[in-house]
């Protein structure tokens, strides 16, 4: 399978997985959650274990907690994949034996890996910014 065909499949699977996790919180399938980090949203303060049945207004805390967990997982996966891609791109350049085609292929792999790291950093930063604005 070519690399260009793999990227859309990976993106679709990522969004589907995040959607299932979000749906579990939205439809009250999850009755409690352990907070990844303390969150303060307006006049609602969340930390420790949240019991949604006891305090229904704290369900939004579980939703944001799920988003934080998903972005942490996405960040870790993207950094690992990008690191492997940079190593593979370097290997491709080293083994190109001076051919322009091999050099360009390796350079493109490293460039796209750097794009992946930027996306991973954005996935980590955007939920924090959203929580800070609330």
Secondary structure, DSSP 8 states (H G I E B T S, - for coil): --HHHHHHHHHHHHHHHHHHHHHHHHTT---EEE-SS-EEETTEEE-SEEETTT-GGGHHHHHHHHHHHHHHHHHHHHHHHHHHHHHHHHHHHHTTTT-HHHHHHHHHHHHHHHHHHHHHHHHHHHHHHHHHH-
